[in-house]
Amino acid sequence: MVEFEYVTPSSLEAALQVLGDASHTAMALAGGTRLLIDVRAGVVQPAILVDLRHLDTLEYIRFDDHCVAIGARTTLAQIEMNPLIQRYVPLLAEMASSFGSPLIRTSATLGGNIASFAQVADAVVPLLALDSTLLFQSAGNRRRQQLSAFITDHRRAAAHAHELITEVSVPVLPGNALWFYAKLGNRKANAIPIASVATVITIQSQRIQEARIALGAITPAPLRATHAEAVLLNESLPLRDQTIEHCLAVLATELQDPLDDMVASAGYRVLMGKALLRKALYHLRPVEQGDNKKMREE
Ligand SMILES: Cc1cc2nc3c(=O)[nH]c(=O)nc-3n(C[C@H](O)[C@H](O)[C@H](O)COP(=O)(O)OP(=O)(O)OC[C@H]3O[C@@H](n4cnc5c(N)ncnc54)[C@H](O)[C@@H]3O)c2cc1C
Protein backbone atom coordinates (compact mmCIF):
# COMPACT_ATOMS: atom_id res chain seq x y z
CA MET A 1 0.00 0.00 0.00
CA VAL A 2 1.23 3.50 -0.85
CA GLU A 3 1.66 5.64 2.27
CA PHE A 4 1.85 9.41 2.46
CA GLU A 5 0.82 12.21 4.77
CA TYR A 6 -2.12 14.30 3.59
CA VAL A 7 -2.45 17.96 4.57
CA THR A 8 -5.15 20.53 3.77
CA PRO A 9 -3.65 23.98 4.32
CA SER A 10 -6.18 26.76 4.80
CA SER A 11 -4.04 29.46 3.17
CA LEU A 12 -1.72 29.76 0.18
CA GLU A 13 1.12 30.81 2.50
CA ALA A 14 0.70 27.66 4.59
CA ALA A 15 0.72 25.49 1.44
CA LEU A 16 3.89 27.19 0.18
CA GLN A 17 5.60 26.62 3.55
CA VAL A 18 4.99 22.86 3.38
CA LEU A 19 6.04 22.67 -0.28
CA GLY A 20 9.17 24.71 0.45
CA ASP A 21 10.38 22.53 3.34
CA ALA A 22 13.35 20.64 1.88
CA SER A 23 13.28 17.99 4.64
CA HIS A 24 10.52 16.03 2.87
CA THR A 25 9.12 15.47 -0.64
CA ALA A 26 5.83 17.30 -0.81
CA MET A 27 3.60 17.53 -3.89
CA ALA A 28 0.62 19.74 -4.63
CA LEU A 29 -2.67 17.93 -5.14
CA ALA A 30 -5.15 19.89 -7.28
CA GLY A 31 -7.84 17.88 -9.10
CA GLY A 32 -5.88 14.66 -8.60
CA THR A 33 -6.81 13.34 -12.05
CA ARG A 34 -3.17 12.73 -12.90
CA LEU A 35 -1.32 12.79 -9.58
CA LEU A 36 -3.41 10.16 -7.80
CA ILE A 37 -2.98 7.77 -10.73
CA ASP A 38 0.79 8.36 -10.65
CA VAL A 39 0.93 7.85 -6.86
CA ARG A 40 -1.00 4.59 -7.10
CA ALA A 41 1.26 3.38 -9.92
CA GLY A 42 4.38 4.28 -7.92
CA VAL A 43 5.55 6.73 -10.61
CA VAL A 44 5.96 9.37 -7.88
CA GLN A 45 6.43 8.77 -4.14
CA PRO A 46 5.66 11.97 -2.25
CA ALA A 47 5.96 11.93 1.54
CA ILE A 48 3.25 14.60 1.78
CA LEU A 49 0.34 15.51 -0.47
CA VAL A 50 -0.64 19.17 -0.08
CA ASP A 51 -4.30 19.46 -1.06
CA LEU A 52 -5.07 22.80 -2.73
CA ARG A 53 -8.82 22.17 -2.82
CA HIS A 54 -9.68 24.58 -0.01
CA LEU A 55 -7.66 27.46 -1.45
CA ASP A 56 -10.52 29.47 -2.96
CA THR A 57 -8.06 32.31 -3.59
CA LEU A 58 -6.64 30.24 -6.48
CA GLU A 59 -10.05 29.79 -8.13
CA TYR A 60 -11.10 32.81 -10.23
CA ILE A 61 -11.45 34.17 -13.76
CA ARG A 62 -11.27 37.97 -14.07
CA PHE A 63 -10.04 40.87 -16.17
CA ASP A 64 -6.63 42.20 -15.27
CA ASP A 65 -4.99 44.84 -17.47
CA HIS A 66 -5.93 43.64 -21.01
CA CYS A 67 -5.62 40.03 -19.87
CA VAL A 68 -7.94 37.38 -18.56
CA ALA A 69 -6.35 36.20 -15.32
CA ILE A 70 -7.17 32.62 -14.35
CA GLY A 71 -6.40 31.19 -10.92
CA ALA A 72 -4.47 27.92 -11.15
CA ARG A 73 -7.12 25.92 -9.27
CA THR A 74 -9.82 26.85 -11.79
CA THR A 75 -11.27 23.71 -13.35
CA LEU A 76 -11.62 22.98 -17.05
CA ALA A 77 -15.42 22.94 -16.56
CA GLN A 78 -15.31 26.50 -15.17
CA ILE A 79 -13.17 27.59 -18.13
CA GLU A 80 -15.54 25.96 -20.62
CA MET A 81 -18.60 27.77 -19.20
CA ASN A 82 -17.13 31.18 -18.40
CA PRO A 83 -18.51 34.09 -20.51
CA LEU A 84 -15.27 36.13 -20.28
CA ILE A 85 -13.29 33.22 -21.67
CA GLN A 86 -15.89 32.49 -24.35
CA ARG A 87 -15.84 36.10 -25.51
CA TYR A 88 -12.20 37.16 -25.18
CA VAL A 89 -10.13 33.98 -25.50
CA PRO A 90 -12.60 31.64 -27.26
CA LEU A 91 -10.04 29.03 -28.27
CA LEU A 92 -9.52 28.28 -24.57
CA ALA A 93 -13.25 27.60 -24.12
CA GLU A 94 -13.20 25.47 -27.28
CA MET A 95 -10.28 23.42 -25.91
CA ALA A 96 -12.00 22.97 -22.54
CA SER A 97 -15.18 21.68 -24.19
CA SER A 98 -13.23 18.77 -25.71
CA PHE A 99 -11.05 18.05 -22.65
CA GLY A 100 -11.45 14.52 -21.23
CA SER A 101 -15.12 14.09 -20.36
CA PRO A 102 -17.64 16.24 -18.44
CA LEU A 103 -16.72 14.32 -15.26
CA ILE A 104 -12.96 14.85 -15.65
CA ARG A 105 -13.50 18.54 -16.46
CA THR A 106 -15.18 19.15 -13.09
CA SER A 107 -12.00 18.02 -11.27
CA ALA A 108 -9.04 18.70 -13.60
CA THR A 109 -7.48 22.13 -13.06
CA LEU A 110 -5.62 24.46 -15.38
CA GLY A 111 -2.57 24.62 -13.08
CA GLY A 112 -2.46 20.82 -12.82
CA ASN A 113 -2.55 20.45 -16.59
CA ILE A 114 0.34 22.85 -17.14
CA ALA A 115 2.40 21.50 -14.22
CA SER A 116 2.01 17.86 -15.27
CA PHE A 117 4.83 18.24 -17.83
CA ALA A 118 2.86 15.74 -19.86
CA GLN A 119 3.49 15.12 -23.53
CA VAL A 120 -0.23 15.59 -23.93
CA ALA A 121 -1.39 18.68 -22.05
CA ASP A 122 -4.33 20.03 -24.00
CA ALA A 123 -4.60 23.39 -22.24
CA VAL A 124 -1.01 24.30 -23.05
CA VAL A 125 -1.67 24.39 -26.81
CA PRO A 126 -4.17 27.31 -26.94
CA LEU A 127 -2.33 29.02 -24.07
CA LEU A 128 0.86 28.98 -26.19
CA ALA A 129 -0.96 30.44 -29.19
CA LEU A 130 -2.37 33.12 -26.88
CA ASP A 131 1.13 34.02 -25.63
CA SER A 132 0.21 33.40 -21.99
CA THR A 133 2.29 34.08 -18.90
CA LEU A 134 2.49 32.05 -15.68
CA LEU A 135 2.76 33.41 -12.16
CA PHE A 136 4.79 31.19 -9.82
CA GLN A 137 4.85 31.54 -6.06
CA SER A 138 7.06 29.91 -3.46
CA ALA A 139 7.57 30.76 0.22
CA GLY A 140 8.58 34.44 0.14
CA ASN A 141 8.98 34.66 -3.64
CA ARG A 142 6.97 35.44 -6.79
CA ARG A 143 8.06 35.35 -10.41
CA ARG A 144 6.44 35.50 -13.85
CA GLN A 145 7.52 33.42 -16.83
CA GLN A 146 6.21 33.15 -20.37
CA LEU A 147 4.55 29.77 -20.89
CA SER A 148 6.68 29.28 -24.04
CA ALA A 149 9.86 29.64 -21.94
CA PHE A 150 8.51 27.33 -19.22
CA ILE A 151 7.80 24.58 -21.77
CA THR A 152 11.37 24.64 -23.06
CA ASP A 153 12.98 25.16 -19.64
CA HIS A 154 14.71 21.87 -18.88
CA ARG A 155 15.20 22.84 -15.25
CA ARG A 156 11.46 23.19 -14.71
CA ALA A 157 11.02 19.81 -12.98
CA ALA A 158 13.61 20.72 -10.35
CA ALA A 159 12.09 24.15 -9.73
CA HIS A 160 8.62 22.67 -9.66
CA ALA A 161 8.96 20.98 -6.26
CA HIS A 162 8.98 24.21 -4.24
CA GLU A 163 6.82 26.41 -6.44
CA LEU A 164 3.17 26.59 -7.26
CA ILE A 165 1.73 27.99 -10.44
CA THR A 166 -0.81 30.37 -8.95
CA GLU A 167 -2.13 32.24 -12.00
CA VAL A 168 -2.25 32.06 -15.78
CA SER A 169 -2.47 35.42 -17.51
CA VAL A 170 -3.97 35.31 -21.02
CA PRO A 171 -3.89 38.42 -23.26
CA VAL A 172 -7.35 39.28 -24.60
CA LEU A 173 -7.70 38.72 -28.36
CA PRO A 174 -7.96 42.06 -30.18
CA GLY A 175 -10.91 42.77 -32.50
CA ASN A 176 -8.69 42.24 -35.57
CA ALA A 177 -7.76 38.68 -34.54
CA LEU A 178 -8.81 35.42 -36.17
CA TRP A 179 -8.51 32.09 -34.38
CA PHE A 180 -8.93 28.34 -34.69
CA TYR A 181 -8.63 25.35 -32.34
CA ALA A 182 -9.07 21.66 -33.13
CA LYS A 183 -8.08 18.36 -31.54
CA LEU A 184 -8.11 14.94 -33.15
CA GLY A 185 -8.54 11.72 -31.16
CA ASN A 186 -9.80 8.21 -31.80
CA ARG A 187 -13.09 9.03 -30.08
CA LYS A 188 -14.79 12.10 -28.66
CA ALA A 189 -14.48 11.65 -24.88
CA ASN A 190 -11.47 10.58 -22.78
CA ALA A 191 -9.35 10.01 -25.88
CA ILE A 192 -5.60 10.51 -25.84
CA PRO A 193 -5.15 13.04 -28.66
CA ILE A 194 -3.33 12.27 -31.89
CA ALA A 195 -2.77 15.95 -32.69
CA SER A 196 -4.13 19.35 -31.73
CA VAL A 197 -3.64 22.82 -33.17
CA ALA A 198 -4.34 26.35 -31.95
CA THR A 199 -3.88 29.34 -34.22
CA VAL A 200 -4.16 33.08 -33.63
CA ILE A 201 -3.67 35.55 -36.47
CA THR A 202 -3.95 39.33 -36.32
CA ILE A 203 -4.82 41.35 -39.40
CA GLN A 204 -3.89 44.89 -40.43
CA SER A 205 -5.29 46.24 -43.73
CA GLN A 206 -6.20 42.71 -44.88
CA ARG A 207 -2.61 41.50 -44.33
CA ILE A 208 -1.31 39.19 -41.62
CA GLN A 209 0.50 41.25 -39.04
CA GLU A 210 1.20 38.47 -36.55
CA ALA A 211 0.70 34.69 -36.61
CA ARG A 212 0.95 32.24 -33.72
CA ILE A 213 0.63 28.52 -34.33
CA ALA A 214 0.86 25.95 -31.52
CA LEU A 215 0.64 22.18 -31.87
CA GLY A 216 0.18 19.49 -29.26
CA ALA A 217 0.38 15.69 -28.96
CA ILE A 218 2.80 15.38 -31.88
CA THR A 219 6.23 16.27 -30.47
CA PRO A 220 7.53 15.37 -26.97
CA ALA A 221 6.18 18.71 -25.68
CA PRO A 222 3.65 21.16 -27.15
CA LEU A 223 5.42 23.56 -29.49
CA ARG A 224 5.15 26.95 -31.22
CA ALA A 225 5.80 26.50 -34.95
CA THR A 226 7.69 29.77 -35.37
CA HIS A 227 9.07 29.01 -38.85
CA ALA A 228 5.62 28.15 -40.19
CA GLU A 229 4.32 31.36 -38.55
CA ALA A 230 6.95 33.40 -40.43
CA VAL A 231 5.67 32.11 -43.79
CA LEU A 232 2.31 33.78 -43.13
CA LEU A 233 3.56 37.27 -42.25
CA ASN A 234 2.39 40.04 -44.62
CA GLU A 235 0.31 37.58 -46.65
CA SER A 236 -3.14 38.83 -47.59
CA LEU A 237 -6.41 37.09 -46.77
CA PRO A 238 -7.88 34.81 -47.95
CA LEU A 239 -4.60 32.89 -48.05
CA ARG A 240 -3.55 31.45 -51.41
CA ASP A 241 -3.36 27.63 -51.67
CA GLN A 242 0.31 28.00 -52.55
CA THR A 243 1.05 29.91 -49.32
CA ILE A 244 -0.81 27.34 -47.24
CA GLU A 245 1.10 24.44 -48.81
CA HIS A 246 4.41 26.26 -48.25
CA CYS A 247 3.45 26.87 -44.61
CA LEU A 248 2.63 23.15 -44.16
CA ALA A 249 5.93 22.07 -45.74
CA VAL A 250 7.82 24.32 -43.31
CA LEU A 251 5.73 23.01 -40.41
CA ALA A 252 6.80 19.43 -41.24
CA THR A 253 10.45 20.42 -40.70
CA GLU A 254 9.59 21.72 -37.21
CA LEU A 255 7.85 18.55 -36.01
CA GLN A 256 11.02 16.82 -34.78
CA ASP A 257 11.02 13.48 -32.88
CA PRO A 258 7.27 12.87 -33.24
CA LEU A 259 5.64 10.58 -30.69
CA ASP A 260 5.25 7.02 -31.86
CA ASP A 261 3.02 4.84 -29.68
CA MET A 262 -0.06 2.64 -29.60
CA VAL A 263 -2.34 5.66 -30.12
CA ALA A 264 -0.75 6.70 -33.43
CA SER A 265 2.45 6.28 -35.39
CA ALA A 266 4.90 9.16 -35.74
CA GLY A 267 4.11 9.53 -39.44
CA TYR A 268 0.36 9.65 -38.83
CA ARG A 269 0.69 12.28 -36.09
CA VAL A 270 2.74 14.54 -38.39
CA LEU A 271 0.24 14.02 -41.21
CA MET A 272 -2.66 14.91 -38.90
CA GLY A 273 -0.81 17.96 -37.52
CA LYS A 274 -0.47 19.24 -41.08
CA ALA A 275 -4.11 18.39 -41.84
CA LEU A 276 -5.32 20.30 -38.76
CA LEU A 277 -3.21 23.33 -39.64
CA ARG A 278 -4.53 23.27 -43.22
CA LYS A 279 -8.06 23.21 -41.79
CA ALA A 280 -7.17 26.07 -39.44
CA LEU A 281 -5.85 28.27 -42.23
CA TYR A 282 -8.98 27.74 -44.34
CA HIS A 283 -11.42 28.16 -41.43
CA LEU A 284 -10.08 31.00 -39.28
CA ARG A 285 -12.84 32.39 -37.06
CA PRO A 286 -13.38 36.07 -36.18
CA VAL A 287 -13.51 37.25 -32.58
CA GLU A 288 -17.10 37.83 -31.56
CA GLN A 289 -17.73 41.57 -31.42
CA GLY A 290 -19.95 42.95 -28.68
CA ASP A 291 -20.23 45.46 -25.93
CA ASN A 292 -16.75 44.83 -24.51
CA LYS A 293 -16.96 47.57 -21.90
CA LYS A 294 -20.22 46.26 -20.48
CA MET A 295 -18.84 42.73 -20.42
CA ARG A 296 -15.71 43.80 -18.53
CA GLU A 297 -17.80 45.57 -15.91
CA GLU A 298 -19.97 42.51 -15.24
C1 LIG B 1 -10.00 9.85 -17.81
C2 LIG B 1 -8.97 10.96 -17.99
C3 LIG B 1 -9.08 11.80 -19.09
C4 LIG B 1 -8.13 12.82 -19.29
N1 LIG B 1 -8.26 13.62 -20.39
C5 LIG B 1 -7.33 14.57 -20.61
C6 LIG B 1 -7.43 15.41 -21.77
O1 LIG B 1 -8.36 15.32 -22.58
N2 LIG B 1 -6.44 16.33 -21.97
C7 LIG B 1 -5.40 16.48 -21.09
O2 LIG B 1 -4.55 17.35 -21.31
N3 LIG B 1 -5.30 15.72 -19.97
C8 LIG B 1 -6.23 14.78 -19.72
N4 LIG B 1 -6.12 14.00 -18.60
C9 LIG B 1 -4.99 14.20 -17.67
C10 LIG B 1 -5.35 15.13 -16.46
O3 LIG B 1 -6.73 15.09 -16.21
C11 LIG B 1 -4.97 16.59 -16.74
O4 LIG B 1 -3.60 16.73 -16.97
C12 LIG B 1 -5.39 17.54 -15.60
O5 LIG B 1 -5.47 18.86 -16.09
C13 LIG B 1 -4.46 17.52 -14.41
O6 LIG B 1 -4.94 18.48 -13.49
P1 LIG B 1 -5.26 18.11 -11.99
O7 LIG B 1 -5.83 19.33 -11.37
O8 LIG B 1 -6.08 16.88 -11.88
O9 LIG B 1 -3.78 17.87 -11.47
P2 LIG B 1 -3.19 16.83 -10.35
O10 LIG B 1 -3.46 15.46 -10.83
O11 LIG B 1 -3.78 17.22 -9.02
O12 LIG B 1 -1.70 17.23 -10.43
C14 LIG B 1 -0.91 16.96 -11.57
C15 LIG B 1 0.53 17.45 -11.32
O13 LIG B 1 0.57 18.87 -11.27
C16 LIG B 1 1.06 19.33 -10.00
N5 LIG B 1 0.26 20.51 -9.70
C17 LIG B 1 -1.08 20.61 -9.60
N6 LIG B 1 -1.45 21.89 -9.44
C18 LIG B 1 -0.30 22.62 -9.43
C19 LIG B 1 -0.01 24.01 -9.31
N7 LIG B 1 -0.99 24.92 -9.17
N8 LIG B 1 1.28 24.41 -9.34
C20 LIG B 1 2.29 23.50 -9.50
N9 LIG B 1 2.08 22.17 -9.61
C21 LIG B 1 0.80 21.74 -9.58
C22 LIG B 1 0.86 18.16 -9.06
O14 LIG B 1 1.78 18.20 -7.98
C23 LIG B 1 1.12 17.00 -10.00
O15 LIG B 1 2.51 16.82 -10.19
C24 LIG B 1 -7.07 12.98 -18.36
C25 LIG B 1 -6.99 12.15 -17.23
C26 LIG B 1 -7.93 11.14 -17.05
C27 LIG B 1 -7.82 10.27 -15.83
The ligand as an SDF file (V2000), in Angstrom:
LIG
                    3D

 53 58  0  0  0  0  0  0  0  0999 V2000
   -9.9970    9.8480  -17.8130 C   0  0  0  0  0  0  0  0  0  0  0  0
   -8.9740   10.9550  -17.9930 C   0  0  0  0  0  0  0  0  0  0  0  0
   -9.0800   11.8000  -19.0920 C   0  0  0  0  0  0  0  0  0  0  0  0
   -8.1300   12.8190  -19.2890 C   0  0  0  0  0  0  0  0  0  0  0  0
   -8.2560   13.6170  -20.3910 N   0  0  0  0  0  0  0  0  0  0  0  0
   -7.3280   14.5750  -20.6150 C   0  0  0  0  0  0  0  0  0  0  0  0
   -7.4250   15.4060  -21.7700 C   0  0  0  0  0  0  0  0  0  0  0  0
   -8.3560   15.3190  -22.5820 O   0  0  0  0  0  0  0  0  0  0  0  0
   -6.4440   16.3290  -21.9660 N   0  0  0  0  0  0  0  0  0  0  0  0
   -5.4000   16.4810  -21.0880 C   0  0  0  0  0  0  0  0  0  0  0  0
   -4.5520   17.3470  -21.3100 O   0  0  0  0  0  0  0  0  0  0  0  0
   -5.2990   15.7210  -19.9750 N   0  0  0  0  0  0  0  0  0  0  0  0
   -6.2270   14.7760  -19.7170 C   0  0  0  0  0  0  0  0  0  0  0  0
   -6.1220   14.0000  -18.5980 N   0  0  0  0  0  0  0  0  0  0  0  0
   -4.9900   14.2030  -17.6670 C   0  0  0  0  0  0  0  0  0  0  0  0
   -5.3470   15.1260  -16.4630 C   0  0  0  0  0  0  0  0  0  0  0  0
   -6.7320   15.0940  -16.2130 O   0  0  0  0  0  0  0  0  0  0  0  0
   -4.9730   16.5930  -16.7370 C   0  0  0  0  0  0  0  0  0  0  0  0
   -3.5950   16.7270  -16.9750 O   0  0  0  0  0  0  0  0  0  0  0  0
   -5.3920   17.5380  -15.6030 C   0  0  0  0  0  0  0  0  0  0  0  0
   -5.4730   18.8560  -16.0870 O   0  0  0  0  0  0  0  0  0  0  0  0
   -4.4590   17.5160  -14.4130 C   0  0  0  0  0  0  0  0  0  0  0  0
   -4.9430   18.4780  -13.4930 O   0  0  0  0  0  0  0  0  0  0  0  0
   -5.2630   18.1130  -11.9890 P   0  0  0  0  0  0  0  0  0  0  0  0
   -5.8340   19.3340  -11.3660 O   0  0  0  0  0  0  0  0  0  0  0  0
   -6.0780   16.8850  -11.8800 O   0  0  0  0  0  0  0  0  0  0  0  0
   -3.7810   17.8730  -11.4700 O   0  0  0  0  0  0  0  0  0  0  0  0
   -3.1940   16.8350  -10.3530 P   0  0  0  0  0  0  0  0  0  0  0  0
   -3.4620   15.4600  -10.8270 O   0  0  0  0  0  0  0  0  0  0  0  0
   -3.7760   17.2160   -9.0210 O   0  0  0  0  0  0  0  0  0  0  0  0
   -1.7020   17.2280  -10.4260 O   0  0  0  0  0  0  0  0  0  0  0  0
   -0.9150   16.9590  -11.5690 C   0  0  0  0  0  0  0  0  0  0  0  0
    0.5280   17.4520  -11.3250 C   0  0  0  0  0  0  0  0  0  0  0  0
    0.5660   18.8710  -11.2730 O   0  0  0  0  0  0  0  0  0  0  0  0
    1.0580   19.3270  -10.0020 C   0  0  0  0  0  0  0  0  0  0  0  0
    0.2640   20.5130   -9.6960 N   0  0  0  0  0  0  0  0  0  0  0  0
   -1.0840   20.6120   -9.6010 C   0  0  0  0  0  0  0  0  0  0  0  0
   -1.4480   21.8890   -9.4400 N   0  0  0  0  0  0  0  0  0  0  0  0
   -0.3030   22.6170   -9.4250 C   0  0  0  0  0  0  0  0  0  0  0  0
   -0.0140   24.0110   -9.3070 C   0  0  0  0  0  0  0  0  0  0  0  0
   -0.9860   24.9220   -9.1680 N   0  0  0  0  0  0  0  0  0  0  0  0
    1.2790   24.4060   -9.3440 N   0  0  0  0  0  0  0  0  0  0  0  0
    2.2850   23.5010   -9.4980 C   0  0  0  0  0  0  0  0  0  0  0  0
    2.0750   22.1710   -9.6070 N   0  0  0  0  0  0  0  0  0  0  0  0
    0.7960   21.7440   -9.5790 C   0  0  0  0  0  0  0  0  0  0  0  0
    0.8640   18.1570   -9.0600 C   0  0  0  0  0  0  0  0  0  0  0  0
    1.7820   18.2000   -7.9760 O   0  0  0  0  0  0  0  0  0  0  0  0
    1.1220   16.9990  -10.0000 C   0  0  0  0  0  0  0  0  0  0  0  0
    2.5080   16.8240  -10.1890 O   0  0  0  0  0  0  0  0  0  0  0  0
   -7.0660   12.9850  -18.3560 C   0  0  0  0  0  0  0  0  0  0  0  0
   -6.9910   12.1470  -17.2330 C   0  0  0  0  0  0  0  0  0  0  0  0
   -7.9320   11.1440  -17.0500 C   0  0  0  0  0  0  0  0  0  0  0  0
   -7.8190   10.2690  -15.8340 C   0  0  0  0  0  0  0  0  0  0  0  0
  1  2  1  0
  2  3  1  0
  2 52  2  0
  3  4  2  0
  4  5  1  0
  4 50  1  0
  5  6  2  0
  6  7  1  0
  6 13  1  0
  7  8  2  0
  7  9  1  0
  9 10  1  0
 10 11  2  0
 10 12  1  0
 12 13  2  0
 13 14  1  0
 14 15  1  0
 14 50  1  0
 15 16  1  0
 16 17  1  0
 16 18  1  0
 18 19  1  0
 18 20  1  0
 20 21  1  0
 20 22  1  0
 22 23  1  0
 23 24  1  0
 24 25  2  0
 24 26  1  0
 24 27  1  0
 27 28  1  0
 28 29  2  0
 28 30  1  0
 28 31  1  0
 31 32  1  0
 32 33  1  0
 33 34  1  0
 33 48  1  0
 34 35  1  0
 35 36  1  0
 35 46  1  0
 36 37  1  0
 36 45  1  0
 37 38  2  0
 38 39  1  0
 39 40  1  0
 39 45  2  0
 40 41  1  0
 40 42  2  0
 42 43  1  0
 43 44  2  0
 44 45  1  0
 46 47  1  0
 46 48  1  0
 48 49  1  0
 50 51  2  0
 51 52  1  0
 52 53  1  0
M  END
$$$$
